[in-house]
Amino acid sequence: MMLNAEQLEQFSLQGYLIFESLIIGQRLEWYVSVFDELVERGRELHEPAPHFSLELNADGSPRPGLLHKVQGVCVIEPRVLDIAGDSRLLDTVQLLVGPNIDLFGTKFFPKLPGGGSSVHWHQDNFYFGTISDHILSCATYLEDSDEGNGCLQVVPGSHRSGEIAEHERRLNAHGSWTRIDKAKAVSVVVPAGSFVVFSANLLHGALDNVSDRSR
């Protein structure tokens, strides 16, 4: 998949690109069914388990059966590794950062109804300990994502600051967060089967799921 001049300029200036509905039909349905199996495994948990974390109560204790994240999802469920190897995605990454691509982390956020969360405002490179502009993140959405069920939000252009913002942890939330000017935030609303590729320096986060739908 080739990028045109407008897309290249958008990524340079804004720090992200949206590719809508690249996974469709039976392939999309199959991937959803595989991830649904992981959600069912999460329903059996009362405490976090290797690779599996649960949503948290106000006091920081785990919420039994409510899956928050599967870390290293392609390690424990190799059937979904083909998503990361999609040639259209890899072609895009190569055009943005060059060849010799290394996939070094995969995760699954189900954003379930009744309290599904992700990580609020942060930069991925905070966790990686670098400000390299040769690291990209790719979010793959197998269901429609909007503000109601907790879509991605970004601060366009924030990847150009050359800095990693100060982050802090909170008792009743996963990950480390930073603070932003919310007036600069943009919601990334996409249909099922979409990819969003963004700089690991870009300030981004996700809304909590306040709907009766997963994300």
Disulfide bonds with the S-S distance in Angstrom:
none
